[in-house]
Amino acid sequence: MSLMEGLGMTYTLLWGDTHIHAEYSVCFKPEVIPDGFDGSPGDCYRYARDVAEIDFAAVTDHTFSGIGKKVPIVLTEDQYGVILEANRAYHDPGRFVTFPAYEWNSPLDRTYGHHNAYFCDDEPPLLPSGHDISSIDEMWAAFDELPYEAMMIPHHLARDQTPYDWSTLNPRYEPVVEITSNWGNYEYKGNPQACDPNWSPGVPGSFLQDGLARGHRVGVIGSSDSHSGHSGGHHPPFDPKIPGRPANPISAARNSYRRNILGAGLAGVYAEEFTREGIFAALHARRCYAATGRKIRLWTETNGHIMGADGGTLPDKSRTVHVAVNGTAPIAHITLVRNNVDVRRFHPQEPTADVTIDLVDDDPMEKIVKVSPPVADGNGAALVYYYVRVVQADERTAWSSPVWFTVSA
């Protein structure tokens, strides 16, 4: 972790993986668990803390899984109790934070996609699965009744089986989305690190940029979606215990993990406190970013507004995006994205992993309207948003959460 100053506040950069499957998930792959670990919820946390050396984590076993099964597999109360006990055992604020959580997904005939549910409490209940309710609104109603904070984070947004329906987004309970994991990256359709198109070409309308174009204010994170007990970006390209195994740490039969050579996703969060409550607050403020495979340190401010912020009225003359990157390999390029259009790109003249740069957008409103038209939010306001994409020479990537501005009438 490291400290950053911004707007008079001191933030701690915390690294996490909020999407880890343990032995109770139907998709768990016991043949490739890390040496010295057993795939139990507690060992998943031990690996995250001691091997991946991340600051927070969540075991997210499925509450229900029926795909390809004659008899659906349901997470039992006893199994859930073991997960909660592991959360209590490893939760150590200031050193390592755990979140009681589980994966909550929709049936194939519904389109609200796959989410993980997270709770700021030691004993949250198992709420009805996506297969036991008729609408995701029932889940929001259940959240409303809880006496503590809860959150849902959608993942593998445009996966063909269960694409995310952006019209169902609840800004109170879904402040961020997971855009990169073992499945690939879901920034936009056709991005160079997408899920293998031969396996899952991706559903138009469900990618991150599709949601932003609808006026949604969401932050971004990455996580592993590990099915083997590896977490925190620690997915080796092969397992030495299985001679001749293809470059895939999860399953030789599942080529969906084509990009795993870059490592799984990570969440970088700028928190005021190293606690569950502090991390929840940072996610709600969208003070976070996504990275693939390595702990790429990224800080952005747009006209003084930290990533994830609402920046007020769009300045007329120019907008300056301050970017500070401490990479793990030389930086190939840094791209400024405005309303889903790449409008500025910086290439370091000499190989370096450390870059501090101000990217200035001085396009007049006439050009903004022509090149990257403002989008309308749910209240009819016209928005212009900026985010940054950092790509290293080894292809590992980091994305900031956007900053949004309102166009004056």
C-alpha positions, -999 to 999 in steps of 0.1 A, spaced: 0 0 0 11 36 -4 -2 71 5 -15 97 -20 -25 133 -13 -56 147 -30 -79 176 -23 -66 180 12 -71 143 20 -46 115 25 -56 82 8 -41 48 12 -38 27 -20 -51 -7 -12 -49 -37 -35 -77 -63 -36 -93 -92 -53 -131 -93 -47 -139 -124 -68 -124 -157 -56 -140 -191 -59 -133 -217 -32 -142 -254 -30 -179 -249 -27 -183 -235 -63 -193 -259 -90 -166 -243 -112 -138 -249 -87 -108 -268 -102 -91 -288 -74 -65 -302 -98 -48 -268 -101 -49 -254 -66 -16 -238 -55 9 -261 -39 5 -261 -1 -31 -250 -2 -64 -270 -1 -90 -247 -18 -109 -240 14 -123 -205 20 -96 -200 47 -68 -211 25 -80 -188 -3 -77 -159 21 -43 -172 33 -31 -173 -3 -44 -138 -10 -27 -123 22 6 -142 23 13 -151 -14 -4 -125 -35 2 -99 -8 -30 -80 -14 -48 -59 12 -84 -71 9 -103 -100 -6 -136 -118 -9 -145 -154 -14 -175 -155 -37 -188 -190 -41 -220 -194 -61 -253 -195 -42 -268 -214 -71 -254 -230 -102 -276 -249 -126 -258 -245 -160 -253 -280 -175 -265 -297 -144 -295 -321 -141 -297 -312 -104 -288 -275 -96 -260 -270 -70 -270 -247 -41 -247 -232 -15 -258 -247 18 -262 -229 51 -234 -251 66 -211 -242 37 -219 -206 40 -212 -208 77 -177 -221 69 -171 -191 46 -183 -166 72 -160 -183 98 -131 -179 74 -140 -142 70 -139 -137 107 -106 -156 112 -87 -136 86 -103 -102 90 -76 -80 105 -83 -43 98 -50 -24 90 -34 -56 77 -59 -76 57 -96 -70 52 -121 -97 42 -157 -92 29 -185 -117 35 -197 -122 -1 -212 -146 -26 -218 -148 -64 -254 -141 -74 -263 -147 -110 -294 -147 -132 -308 -177 -150 -301 -179 -187 -335 -167 -196 -330 -134 -178 -305 -106 -186 -294 -90 -153 -262 -110 -156 -237 -122 -130 -229 -102 -98 -211 -106 -66 -229 -94 -34 -208 -79 -6 -217 -70 30 -202 -48 56 -211 -72 84 -198 -104 99 -231 -123 97 -251 -114 65 -278 -137 55 -280 -158 24 -305 -138 4 -326 -154 -24 -306 -164 -54 -312 -150 -89 -331 -182 -97 -355 -178 -68 -368 -143 -76 -387 -129 -106 -368 -96 -108 -336 -81 -95 -357 -54 -79 -364 -80 -52 -327 -81 -44 -326 -43 -40 -356 -45 -17 -338 -70 4 -307 -48 5 -330 -19 17 -339 -39 48 -304 -46 59 -291 -25 88 -256 -23 73 -240 -15 39 -243 -39 10 -231 -37 -26 -234 -57 -59 -206 -57 -85 -214 -70 -120 -187 -90 -138 -178 -105 -172 -203 -79 -185 -207 -90 -221 -203 -128 -217 -226 -145 -242 -244 -167 -217 -255 -140 -192 -248 -105 -205 -253 -75 -182 -284 -54 -189 -274 -18 -182 -310 -8 -178 -311 -27 -145 -282 -8 -129 -289 5 -94 -266 34 -87 -271 30 -49 -259 -6 -48 -238 -9 -80 -213 19 -79 -186 0 -98 -182 -28 -123 -155 -55 -128 -141 -50 -162 -111 -73 -163 -106 -109 -150 -95 -143 -162 -123 -140 -188 -105 -111 -205 -113 -74 -206 -148 -58 -211 -139 -22 -219 -154 -23 -253 -162 -48 -280 -132 -57 -300 -106 -45 -275 -72 -62 -279 -75 -82 -246 -110 -94 -249 -123 -129 -241 -114 -153 -269 -139 -144 -297 -141 -180 -309 -155 -189 -275 -174 -158 -265 -174 -129 -290 -192 -106 -265 -227 -92 -266 -230 -57 -281 -245 -32 -256 -231 -48 -225 -195 -36 -224 -183 -9 -201 -184 18 -228 -220 9 -236 -230 16 -200 -211 49 -200 -227 59 -232 -261 54 -215 -251 81 -189 -243 57 -161 -217 69 -135 -198 38 -126 -163 32 -114 -141 3 -125 -122 -25 -108 -105 -58 -118 -105 -91 -100 -94 -126 -107 -126 -147 -109 -102 -174 -98 -115 -210 -99 -83 -225 -85 -74 -206 -53 -50 -183 -70 -58 -147 -64 -45 -112 -66 -32 -115 -102 -12 -146 -93 -23 -170 -121 8 -187 -135 7 -196 -172 10 -233 -165 9 -257 -136 40 -278 -132 21 -306 -115 4 -314 -148 30 -321 -175 21 -308 -210 -7 -286 -197 -16 -257 -220 -9 -222 -209 -41 -220 -188 -41 -222 -150 -78 -229 -147 -89 -256 -172 -74 -271 -203 -109 -274 -218 -119 -238 -212 -101 -216 -237 -121 -186 -225 -92 -177 -203 -71 -167 -234 -55 -136 -217 -45 -153 -185 -8 -150 -196 -12 -113 -186 -25 -123 -152 -59 -119 -136 -75 -86 -126 -68 -65 -95 -87 -37 -78 -68 -6 -67 -88 14 -42 -79 48 -26 -93 45 9 -93 69 38 -93 40 63 -79 4 60 -112 -11 71 -143 -27 55 -161 6 60 -132 26 44 -130 3 14 -168 4 9 -167 42 11 -140 43 -15 -159 20 -39 -191 40 -34 -171 72 -43 -156 53 -73 -122 62 -61 -108 30 -76 -93 15 -108 -87 -18 -126 -54 -35 -134 -44 -67 -151 -19 -90 -134 4 -65 -118 2 -38 -92 4 -8 -115 1 23 -94 -21 49 -111 -33 83 -99 -55 106 -120 -70 140 -114 -91 159 -140 -91 196 -133 -84 187 -97 -111 161 -94 -100 126 -84 -110 96 -104 -146 87 -99 -157 122 -90 -185 144 -104 -166 174 -116 -194 199 -119 -198 221 -149 -175 213 -179 -148 241 -181 -151 260 -214 -115 264 -224 -95 233 -215 -95 203 -192 -62 190 -178 -59 153 -167 -30 148 -144 -17 112 -146 10 97 -124 20 61 -131 44 38 -113 44 7 -135 59 -27 -132 74 -25 -167 81 3 -192 50 22 -202 41 18 -238 14 45 -239 -11 64 -219 -44 72 -235 -70 98 -225 -105 87 -234 -133 112 -237 -169 99 -241 -155 65 -254 -132 82 -279 -94 81 -276 -86 118 -279 -50 121 -266 -21 96 -264 13 99 -249 43 77 -257 74 80 -235 105 88 -255 126 66 -234 117 33 -217 105 40 -182 80 26 -158 74 59 -140 55 86 -159 39 118 -147 22 138 -174 -6 163 -179 -29 155 -208 -46 186 -219 -79 185 -238 -84 220 -253 -109 210 -279 -137 236 -282 -173 225 -275 -180 224 -313 -153 197 -317 -164 178 -287 -199 176 -300 -187 165 -334 -161 139 -322 -175 126 -290 -210 140 -284 -221 145 -248 -244 117 -234 -276 121 -214 -279 108 -179 -311 95 -163 -320 131 -154 -315 145 -188 -282 163 -181 -256 162 -208 -223 146 -197 -187 146 -208 -165 121 -191 -128 113 -191 -108 82 -181 -73 70 -186 -60 38 -201 -23 29 -193 -7 1 -213 27 -13 -204 52 -28 -229 43 -62 -216 6 -54 -225 -5 -53 -189 -31 -25 -185 -47 -2 -160 -79 18 -163 -89 47 -141 -125 53 -131 -140 82 -151 -146 118 -140 -179 133 -152 -187 169 -161 -221 184 -169 -224 205 -201 -239 239 -193 -271 248 -212 
